[in-house]
Amino acid sequence: MLPVLPVVLPLFAAALLAALTKLVSQRLSQAIAIAAALATLAINAYLMHASAEQFIVYWFGNWFPRHGIALGVCFTVDPIGAGLAAFAAVLTIAALIFSSKYFDTAANHFHALLLAFLAAMCGFCLSGDMFNMFVFFELMSAAAFALCGYKTEDPGSLQGSLNFAVTNTIGAYFVLSGIGVLYARTGALNMAQMGRALGSGPLDTLVSIGFVFIVCGYLIKAAIVPFHFWLADAHAVAPSPICILFSGVMVEMGLFALARIYWDVFNHALHPHFNGLRTLFITVGVLTALVGAFMCYLQRSVKRLLAFSTISHIGLMTIGVGLMTPEGLAGAAIYTLGHGAVKAGLFLVAGILLHRFESVDEFDLYARGQRQRWTAALFFAGGIALCGLPFSGLAAGDDLMHASADAVGFNWTKWIWLFAGAVTSAAVLRAGGRIFFGWGPAGDQSSAPKHEEKPETERGHDHTPATMFIPAAVLVAAGLLVGLAPNLKPAASMAASQFEKTNAYAAHVLDAQPVPVPTPVQPAPSGILFGLVTALAAITIAAGHLFSNRAREVSVAIAKPLHLLHRIHSGHVGDYVAFLTFGMACFGLLCAYCFR
């Protein structure tokens, strides 16, 4: 029963709070929500440890497979999936604590929605059935749409939520269509059984179409270029404690789905086209990292800046997953922890600025944060961490992904990591210099148009409550220090090696055969020099923009052709749907070229 509890506990608590919403005080509602999230975290952490050498298969109702055919629905628990679910619980706890003094009135349904969101994320990470993965992701999306538009009195909030809902619903349609095609081809929904069925026959048009539909659907969820347009709009209007879930873990789950489905379902069927697919996914990751970095640096809204930074870093994680090696996947998993913690802390700092000054606009806040020394320290620590500062979680992930890229002949991708890390970090440092120290000019011709952000509280602007500052500090510190955890890289590499053993996975799920224990791997060397060079580049870019007229002139010159990107990010959902259609057509053509 233990694998079921990470879903049952938060769902039960959410239903309880929804049923008793008029009878339970806000403080009691929050206490129940935090208790449920803590219990979910503890169970997921135990499952992560228990599945380290042998992943756990739980069949609902004891409907075990017969002769290799799945009769029921199962959860398959492995360290990467359980670890991601545990991390989702950590961020949910931080959001609940932060929101206790953030909203003037955080109604009980807010806590119920957060718990439903958490339950869906856990179910998604643990499911071994492709249709159930889809169902859990859509439950997650439904809660996310409501949380994004929580400020119903703000038309901008409703528009951002609508863009989010429409684009992600189209992604859901793609995924469901792909599942239907594969079900017609295999007669199965269990991923292990699907993988066996597809591996026993040649790659045909039906399988190719199913692959394109499913991958494009989850690329939309992961906000990969050109499917990324919804993310900045959603982050700009969503409450700050909700942004930490969107940016810290939700979009990363789109990449988790790609890795899970490729290795469990398509690995054997698509293995003859392995090199072409690797090149395709790395190219998509590079494009996402570059577009996200450019757009990040051009923003004046701190929340939009951080949102585009997330897009850029998701591109780097896509490169890690796209390398299709255990080390690359392990590096992406560690990078998810480091980036998610740091970015969550930065979004909470943005929430503190909005709480204190009723704005997150870089120029409106010019020099207004000069007395906020501790908030400034958090903002700068998080900003410099984004470049992959040595010993941080991002640096530990970088080390594994760089070693993997070198091994398979893509060592040039290091320059993409350096550029994206330096530019996104420099954007945060530049904003911090203006906001907290009054450095540089109070305006900039190269910046994006101003976006209004309404305050989320109506009182208490003269101080920052501890319940807002402490979660931000803990998350930033965790992102900076997680890379120092003993045996982190070997453990992640062993978990990724287990994750990618397609035959062993199917044998364990369908035939109850034990999985061979992965061979311990040598940890990747630490790229301390690379991290320091990237940090120096970030500081140089930020300092040049703030203090050098010549550097600002160069920035304006570079920004002029990039203003086309601003016009493309129009905020009109019809434009975004057109780009989704265009992106899917392009991806389908590229896959057809790979499969020729």
C-alpha atoms as one frame of an Amber mdcrd trajectory, in Angstrom:
protein
   0.000   0.000   0.000   2.904   2.379   0.602   3.396   3.412  -3.072  -0.239
   4.538  -3.201  -0.084   6.837  -0.178   1.726   9.777  -1.896  -1.409  10.129
  -4.020  -4.085   9.113  -1.506  -2.936  11.286   1.418  -2.900  14.703  -0.295
  -6.048  13.890  -2.285  -7.906  12.885   0.874  -6.722  16.037   2.657  -7.750
  18.160  -0.345 -11.217  16.609  -0.382 -11.532  17.150   3.372 -10.601  20.821
   3.091 -12.955  21.325   0.144 -15.833  19.700   2.059 -15.197  21.650   5.274
 -14.134  24.921   3.672 -16.695  26.986   5.633 -16.132  25.155   8.910 -12.329
  25.124   9.113 -10.268  28.244   9.829  -7.549  29.342   7.440  -4.833  28.531
   9.982  -6.162  25.005  10.589  -6.579  24.474   6.861  -2.954  25.421   6.297
  -1.798  23.153   9.142  -3.667  20.188   7.629  -2.203  20.934   4.201   1.371
  21.185   5.522   0.958  17.975   7.538  -0.295  16.114   4.461   2.590  17.463
   2.348   5.150  16.511   5.029   3.763  12.971   5.207   3.899  12.761   1.406
   7.517  13.939   1.455   8.483  11.323   4.065   6.848   8.486   2.121   8.414
   9.526  -1.184  11.841   9.814   0.456  11.470   6.296   1.865  10.357   4.955
  -1.523  13.340   6.609  -3.184  15.685   4.852  -0.743  13.853   1.495  -0.896
  13.915   1.401  -4.700  17.625   2.196  -5.036  18.684  -1.361  -5.915  15.368
  -2.858  -7.057  12.526  -0.667  -8.225   9.138  -1.394  -6.714   6.095  -2.576
  -8.674   2.662  -2.230  -7.059  -0.384  -3.742  -8.802  -3.706  -2.237  -7.754
  -6.145  -4.845  -6.480  -3.471  -7.536  -6.894  -4.281  -7.790 -10.594  -0.905
  -9.268 -11.524   0.164  -9.907 -15.147  -0.481 -13.305 -16.724   1.894 -14.660
 -19.379   3.435 -11.243 -19.906   0.102  -9.454 -20.332  -0.870  -6.706 -17.888
  -4.364  -7.262 -16.526  -4.411  -4.304 -14.135  -2.833  -0.937 -13.427   0.505
  -0.541 -11.674   2.802   1.961 -10.053   6.518   1.482 -10.783   8.691   3.225
  -8.216  12.325   4.016  -9.049  14.737   6.489  -7.418  14.378   9.135 -10.127
  10.568   9.115 -10.142  10.266   8.937  -6.356  12.955  11.615  -5.984  11.074
  13.964  -8.302   7.857  13.332  -6.353   9.682  14.054  -3.079  11.056  17.288
  -4.526   7.526  18.288  -5.571   6.458  17.789  -1.951   9.339  19.995  -0.736
   8.300  22.840  -3.036   4.644  22.421  -2.058   5.571  22.778   1.623   7.580
  25.924   0.808   4.620  27.365  -1.136   2.221  26.632   1.734   4.485  28.253
   4.339   5.203  31.291   2.161   1.528  31.866   1.388   0.492  31.930   5.066
   1.286  35.653   5.331   1.477  36.451   1.627  -2.205  36.637   0.760  -4.584
  38.778   2.738  -7.136  35.993   2.398  -5.858  32.618   1.227  -9.140  30.724
   1.211  -9.211  27.041   2.079  -9.741  26.071  -1.533  -6.238  27.434  -2.238
  -4.768  24.796   0.068  -7.024  22.111  -1.439  -5.840  23.009  -4.947  -2.197
  22.841  -3.873  -2.718  19.378  -2.377  -4.522  18.170  -5.500  -1.589  19.527
  -7.517   0.843  17.586  -5.306  -1.162  14.348  -5.512  -1.236  14.578  -9.304
   2.516  15.191  -9.510   3.223  12.165  -7.305   0.879   9.939  -9.301   2.482
  11.100 -12.546   5.996  10.291 -11.299   5.078   6.820 -10.021   2.692   5.560
 -12.699   3.680   2.629 -14.920   0.664   3.033 -17.200   0.769   5.527 -20.065
  -2.896   6.480 -19.879  -2.697   6.988 -16.119   0.331   9.250 -16.643  -1.855
  11.309 -18.948  -4.706  11.400 -16.407  -2.432  12.498 -13.571  -0.816  15.177
 -15.713  -4.220  16.543 -16.648  -5.280  16.584 -12.988  -2.072  18.491 -12.348
  -2.886  20.862 -15.201  -6.466  21.468 -14.029  -5.205  22.468 -10.573  -2.462
  24.578 -12.182  -4.943  26.469 -14.375  -7.034  27.368 -11.325  -3.987  28.380
  -9.281  -2.596  30.470 -12.139  -5.852  32.439 -12.351  -6.267  32.641  -8.579
  -6.398  36.459  -8.685  -9.778  36.448 -10.420 -10.241  40.180  -9.956  -7.280
  40.811 -12.277  -8.115  40.516 -16.028  -4.436  39.876 -16.782  -4.462  36.900
 -14.451  -7.430  35.400 -16.264  -5.833  36.004 -19.667  -2.571  34.355 -18.617
  -4.465  31.424 -17.172  -6.509  31.128 -20.382  -3.356  31.058 -22.531  -1.916
  28.440 -20.192  -5.085  26.341 -20.346  -5.600  26.489 -24.111  -2.013  25.667
 -25.093  -1.630  22.884 -22.535  -5.006  21.404 -23.449  -3.790  21.185 -27.032
  -0.727  19.383 -25.664  -3.048  17.025 -23.802  -4.936  16.354 -27.052  -1.644
  15.480 -28.756  -0.687  13.073 -25.967  -4.106  11.420 -25.910  -4.082  11.032
 -29.691  -0.665   9.394 -29.533  -1.799   7.028 -26.780  -4.823   6.063 -28.880
  -2.622   5.318 -31.890  -0.253   3.158 -29.825  -3.164   1.346 -28.172  -4.504
   0.509 -31.623  -1.063  -0.814 -32.554  -0.259  -2.771 -29.359  -3.560  -3.394
 -27.546  -1.863  -2.276 -24.320  -1.560   0.767 -22.072   1.039  -0.588 -19.649
   4.359   0.905 -20.749   6.388  -2.288 -20.285   3.912  -4.270 -22.380   3.804
  -1.494 -24.989   7.588  -1.536 -25.221   7.697  -5.306 -25.745   5.002  -5.174
 -28.407   6.655  -2.343 -30.329  10.091  -3.950 -30.048   8.887  -7.208 -31.594
   7.957  -5.646 -34.931   9.290  -3.142 -37.446   8.856   0.589 -37.069   5.778
   1.515 -39.086   3.938   4.742 -39.846   1.457   4.242 -37.004   4.219   3.990
 -34.408   5.996   7.040 -35.854   2.801   9.089 -35.685   2.184   7.993 -32.099
   5.737   8.965 -31.148   5.430  12.434 -32.718   2.070  13.139 -31.056   3.202
  12.071 -27.581   6.573  13.797 -27.731   5.092  17.075 -29.013   2.434  16.956
 -26.298   5.012  16.660 -23.558   7.302  19.225 -25.216   4.434  21.693 -24.790
   4.176  20.747 -21.115   7.952  21.221 -20.773   7.856  24.645 -22.519  10.419
  23.695 -25.162  10.867  26.116 -28.089   8.667  26.665 -30.128   6.083  25.309
 -27.660   7.134  27.627 -24.828   4.955  30.718 -25.279   2.523  29.972 -22.452
   5.135  29.782 -19.709   6.138  33.446 -19.347   2.509  34.600 -19.473   1.550
  32.089 -16.789   4.451  33.032 -14.511   3.798  36.751 -14.920   0.255  36.497
 -13.518   0.375  33.465 -11.211   0.860  34.094  -7.470   4.546  33.925  -6.573
   4.242  30.809  -4.351   2.614  29.017  -7.296   5.414  30.034  -9.663   7.851
  27.945  -7.640   5.855  24.813  -8.524   5.456  25.769 -12.171   9.118  26.636
 -12.670  10.714  24.343 -10.111   9.072  21.039 -10.938   6.040  21.077 -13.270
   7.828  21.843 -16.543  10.617  19.407 -15.602   7.990  16.679 -15.434   7.455
  17.097 -19.164  11.093  16.069 -19.663  10.687  13.232 -17.155   7.779  11.951
 -19.252   9.897  12.061 -22.419  12.674  10.054 -20.786  10.274   7.561 -19.209
   8.285   6.948 -22.378  11.309   6.748 -24.660  13.182   4.190 -22.582  10.184
   2.111 -21.503   8.155   2.199 -24.728  10.114   3.287 -27.804  13.711   2.272
 -27.108  13.725  -0.978 -29.091  11.454   0.245 -31.878  13.497   3.402 -32.481
  16.976   2.055 -31.712  18.022   1.927 -35.410  17.419   5.690 -35.512  19.152
   6.370 -32.204  21.801   8.773 -33.523  19.324  10.850 -35.496  17.009  11.221
 -32.508  19.921  12.164 -30.262  20.913  14.927 -32.660  17.302  16.099 -32.938
  16.727  16.379 -29.187  20.084  18.060 -28.598  19.281  20.577 -31.338  15.897
  21.312 -29.763  17.610  21.763 -26.390  20.214  24.140 -27.821  17.547  26.265
 -29.532  15.527  26.443 -26.305  18.570  27.394 -24.218  19.538  30.204 -26.602
  16.059  31.683 -27.115  15.335  31.527 -23.379  18.653  33.240 -22.546  18.131
  36.098 -25.018  14.552  36.687 -23.895  15.576  36.508 -20.240  18.162  39.254
 -20.617  15.709  41.563 -22.388  13.060  41.485 -19.638  12.354  44.250 -17.117
   9.742  42.311 -15.120  11.576  40.160 -12.575   8.990  37.373 -12.802   9.143
  37.263 -16.607  12.935  37.385 -16.432  12.944  34.342 -14.153  10.379  32.580
 -16.355  12.506  32.936 -19.483  15.514  31.832 -17.443  13.577  28.650 -16.688
  13.013  28.114 -20.413  16.747  28.490 -21.041  17.679  26.048 -18.282  15.016
  23.576 -19.429  16.860  23.651 -22.742  20.061  22.630 -20.973  18.223  19.780
 -19.235  16.826  18.722 -22.622  20.369  18.431 -23.917  21.199  16.192 -20.945
  18.187  13.938 -21.564  18.782  14.063 -25.319  22.309  12.669 -24.934  20.486
   9.378 -24.189  23.105   8.099 -21.767  22.797   7.235 -18.059  25.235  10.000
 -17.153  23.303  12.567 -19.167  20.018  11.576 -17.552  21.617  11.545 -14.090
  23.052  15.006 -14.710  19.654  16.315 -15.810  18.072  14.842 -12.656  20.608
  16.527 -10.342  20.349  19.750 -12.342  16.580  19.649 -11.813  17.088  19.625
  -8.042  19.639  22.435  -8.046  17.846  24.632 -10.546  14.415  23.969  -9.044
  15.542  24.954  -5.546  17.397  28.089  -6.658  14.671  29.233  -9.040  11.984
  28.594  -6.416  13.941  30.742  -3.948  14.283  33.524  -6.534  10.550  33.501
  -7.260   9.886  33.801  -3.547  12.242  36.794  -3.427  10.227  38.279  -6.302
   7.143  37.682  -4.148   8.796  39.539  -1.274   9.494  42.500  -3.590   5.897
  42.496  -4.763   4.717  42.313  -1.148   6.922  45.189  -0.008   6.892  47.507
  -3.031   3.809  46.455  -5.031   5.898  45.942  -8.170   8.390  43.545  -9.730
   9.430  45.924 -12.498  13.198  46.411 -12.547  12.996  50.133 -13.302  10.047
  50.924 -11.020  12.049  49.313  -8.193  15.209  51.283  -8.999  17.131  51.798
  -5.711  14.003  51.074  -3.643  15.487  47.932  -2.124  18.585  49.567  -0.671
  17.554  48.800   2.916  16.656  45.162   2.147  20.117  43.710   2.785  19.109
  40.120   3.529  16.679  40.015   0.622  19.426  41.395  -1.603  21.828  38.699
  -0.380  19.320  35.985  -1.326  18.681  37.522  -4.734  22.379  37.770  -5.599
  23.151  34.297  -4.231  20.393  32.798  -6.352  21.448  34.818  -9.381  25.078
  33.721  -9.269  24.009  30.117  -8.619  22.189  30.032 -11.970  25.516  30.104
 -13.803  26.497  26.731 -12.289  28.593  27.978  -9.404  31.032  25.254  -8.249
  29.624  22.771  -5.713  26.036  23.833  -6.345  23.379  21.431  -7.568  23.542
  22.975 -11.036  27.313  22.451 -11.158  26.999  18.795 -10.097  24.475  18.219
 -12.874  26.682  20.079 -15.333  29.624  17.819 -14.504  27.727  14.653 -15.424
  26.154  16.129 -18.559  29.489  17.534 -19.746  31.214  14.171 -19.225  28.438
  12.435 -21.142  28.561  14.976 -23.988  32.329  14.499 -24.275  31.901  10.720
 -24.402  29.401  10.764 -27.288  31.039  13.499 -29.364  28.991  16.562 -28.399
  31.630  18.358 -26.355  30.804  21.615 -28.187  27.602  21.837 -26.123  29.740
  23.119 -23.229  29.689  26.507 -24.916  25.888  26.465 -24.862  25.979  25.781
 -21.123  28.454  28.602 -20.632  26.448  31.096 -22.709  23.026  30.252 -21.250
  24.318  30.103 -17.685  26.249  33.361 -17.968  23.467  35.351 -19.681  20.616
  34.214 -17.411  22.754  34.773 -14.321  23.836  38.192 -15.590  20.199  39.207
 -16.105  19.413  38.458 -12.455  22.562  40.214 -11.217  21.810  43.253 -13.372
  18.274  43.487 -11.984  19.611  43.077  -8.452  22.137  45.863  -8.968  19.410
  48.285 -10.024  16.852  47.246  -7.421  19.037  46.934  -4.327  21.910  49.353
  -5.024  20.650  51.843  -7.590  23.440  50.978 -10.008  23.238  51.883 -13.677
  20.678  54.065 -15.444  17.033  53.998 -14.384  15.930  53.100 -17.923  17.122
  50.988 -20.834  16.314  51.123 -24.555  17.076  47.423 -24.991  14.504  46.182
 -22.487  11.116  44.656 -23.170   7.883  46.652 -22.785   6.564  47.135 -19.268
   4.107  44.581 -17.886   1.893  45.606 -14.996   1.851  43.312 -11.952  -0.782
  43.928  -9.320   0.131  43.373  -5.645  -1.161  40.218  -4.023  -1.532  41.738
  -0.559  -3.195  44.923   0.608  -1.459  45.343   3.962   1.767  44.530   5.767
   4.084  46.204   3.259   6.345  47.678   5.934   8.046  44.396   6.822   8.816
  40.919   5.499   7.340  38.111   7.630   9.670  35.276   8.609   7.321  32.808
   6.909   8.145  34.504   3.615  11.879  34.986   4.074  12.827  31.604   5.598
  11.477  29.381   2.768  13.311  31.539   0.219  16.560  31.346   2.198  16.308
  27.582   2.716  15.624  26.916  -0.976  18.491  29.084  -2.238  20.868  27.527
   0.304  19.725  24.029  -0.692  20.351  24.761  -4.366  23.826  26.069  -3.569
  24.801  23.159  -1.302  23.083  20.082  -2.747  26.104  19.413  -4.946  28.126
  18.708  -1.779  25.880  15.762  -0.814  28.077  12.644  -0.477  27.749  10.039
  -3.242  25.215  12.189  -5.095  26.711  11.669  -8.556  27.324   7.881  -8.253
  23.844   7.322  -6.801  22.210   9.379  -9.557  24.224   7.556 -12.233  23.222
   4.147 -10.860  19.570   5.225 -10.725  19.742   6.468 -14.320  21.413   3.230
 -15.442  18.562   1.298 -13.860  16.049   3.690 -15.454  17.354   3.005 -18.971
  17.437  -0.828 -18.831  14.404  -1.440 -21.029  14.507  -5.258 -21.031  15.090
  -5.498 -17.279  12.223  -3.056 -16.646   9.782  -5.100 -18.740  10.914  -8.381
 -17.178  10.469  -7.024 -13.672   7.048  -5.485 -14.330   5.516  -8.263 -16.444
   7.409 -11.387 -15.322   8.382 -10.479 -11.733  12.052 -11.104 -12.518  14.565
  -9.201 -10.373  16.498  -6.386 -12.002  20.292  -6.795 -12.028  21.954  -4.378
  -9.624  23.621  -1.604 -11.662  27.391  -1.529 -11.641  28.761   1.387  -9.583
  30.165   4.123 -11.798  33.061   6.461 -11.339  31.881   9.990 -10.535  32.425
  12.614 -13.221  35.238  15.062 -12.499  34.216  18.361 -10.972  34.262  21.258
 -13.441  35.314  23.898 -10.925  37.196  25.965 -13.512  34.241  25.883 -15.914
  31.886  27.095 -13.185  34.232  29.889 -12.176  34.659  31.039 -15.788  30.879
  31.088 -16.267  30.419  33.053 -13.031  33.083  35.565 -14.106  31.370  35.946
 -17.479  28.014  36.583 -15.776  29.477  39.216 -13.453  31.301  40.886 -16.372
  28.144  41.063 -18.517  26.059  42.471 -15.663  28.722  44.981 -14.620  29.253
  46.116 -18.200  25.538  46.739 -18.669  25.285  48.712 -15.424  28.484  50.770
 -15.551  29.684  51.021 -19.164  28.022  53.251 -21.752  29.812  51.358 -24.507
  28.533  48.039 -23.233  24.979  49.406 -23.105  25.301  50.626 -26.698  26.378
  47.143 -27.752  23.452  45.714 -25.809  21.002  48.021 -27.593  22.488  47.088
 -30.969  22.145  43.381 -30.204  18.640  43.842 -28.847  17.234  45.579 -31.954
  16.975  42.449 -34.130  15.769  40.505 -31.087  12.721  42.721 -30.678  11.087
  40.430 -33.222  10.983  37.914 -30.381   8.948  40.405 -28.325   6.420  40.733
 -31.118   6.161  36.959 -31.448   5.433  36.688 -27.700   2.293  38.712 -28.260
   0.112  37.291 -25.487  -2.586  36.352 -28.005  -3.588  32.736 -27.653  -4.367
  32.447 -31.373  -0.740  33.283 -32.203   0.466  30.703 -29.709  -1.757  27.991
 -31.173  -0.398  28.799 -34.634   3.152  28.347 -33.364   2.218  25.064 -31.684
   0.860  23.813 -35.000   3.938  25.019 -36.852   6.238  23.449 -34.264   4.507
  20.094 -34.432   4.679  20.097 -38.243   8.415  20.856 -38.130   9.068  18.220
 -35.484   7.097  15.654 -37.468   9.084  16.396 -40.617  12.382  16.113 -38.736
  11.298  12.782 -37.233  10.289  11.566 -40.695  13.779  12.482 -41.899  15.341
  10.583 -38.964  13.161   7.500 -39.587  13.661   7.382 -43.359
